[in-house]
Amino acid sequence: MSFKIFKFNCCGLDIHKTWIFACIGITDSNNRTQYKQARFSSFTKGLNELCDWLAKYNCKDVCMESTGKYWIPVFNILEQHNLWVTLSHPKYTKPMKGNKTDRKDAKWICDLLVTWMN
């Protein structure tokens, strides 16, 4: 089973109280996706580093879960940097059960955004 790619450069964020795990998916013309992953602090300096990292890969589309209240400052900073932020309900971005890690969660959210159509 294959999915149609709609976004060729986007990022999934797994947000926690003090850390943010980010995964950018960059898809080439042959529909091969290469992933770039990083971890950032959830404080202002780390959020600005996240925005610089996204700019380095020319990534303008970001998706994150609306878990608790930790998403609010992240959303505000990303929006100030003119990024297109998709805020999703955790019910719809919940990964499959199994060997779950924060990096895998960020990649899962990225994959969902890659195949999601406006």
N, C-alpha and C positions, 0 to 999 in steps of 0.2 A: 504494500500500500504506500502510495506517495502523496505528498501534499503539494499544492501549488504555492509557490513563493510569491508573496505580495510586497514584502519589504526586504530590500536587499542589503540594508545596513541599519541595524537597530540594536537596542540594548535592553536587557532584563536586569532588574535590581532586586536583590533580596535584602531587606532592610531590618536592622536590629537596633537596639538601644545605642550601642557605641560603635557598631561597624556596619558597613554596607558592602555587600558582595555584588560585583557587576560583571556582566558577560555581554560582550558585543558579538553579534553574528554578522559576518560579512560574506555575502553570497556572490559568487562570480557568474559569468554568463553561461557557464556549464552547470549551474545549480549546485555547485559545491560550496558548502558553508564552512568558513574558517572562524574559529572562536578565539577571542582575546578576553582574558579574565584578569580581574584585579580586585583588591580589597582596599577600602577607604574608611577613614574615620567619619563618623556621622556629625562631627562638629564643623563649624564654618570653614576652617582651613581645609579639612578633608573634602568637604562638598565642593569647594572651589577647585581642588585637585581633580575631583571626579569630572567636573565640567571641562577642565583642560584636557583630560584623558579622552573624553568623548570628542572634543574638537580635533585632537590629534588624529583620530580615525574618521573624521567627518561624519560623526553619528549625530543625527538630529531627532530620532525617534526613541523614546524611552518608555518602558512599561514597568510598573511596580505595584505591589499589593498594598491595599489600604489597611494594613494590620495595625491595630492600636492607634496611637497618636504619633508614632515615630516617622511616618511618611510626610507629615506637614512641613517641617523645615526643608526636607529634601525637595519636595514639590516646589516650594517657594524659590529656592536657589536655582533649580533647573529652569523654572519658568522665567526667571530674571535673565537667564542666558539664552533666551529665545529657543528653547528646545520644546518639541512636541511631546508632552507627557500624557501617557495613558494610565489612569488610575483604575485598577481592577479590584473586584471583590475577591478575597481569598478563596471563597467557595468555588470560583471558576478558574483559578490558577493553581489549585491544589495538585501537586505532582502525584504520580502513582506511588503506592506503598512500596517499601523496600529499603535499600541502603541509601538513605536520604542524607545529603550534606547541603550546606549553604551554597556552595559552588554549583552543585547540581540543580538546586532550586532556581538560582539566577539563570542558568542555562535553559531550564525548562520554561521560565517566563519569557526569555528571549525567543525560544522556538515557537511559543504560542503567538508572539507578536509578529514573527516572520511570516506565519501562515494566516494571519488575521487580515481581513479586508475591510477597509473603511466603508 
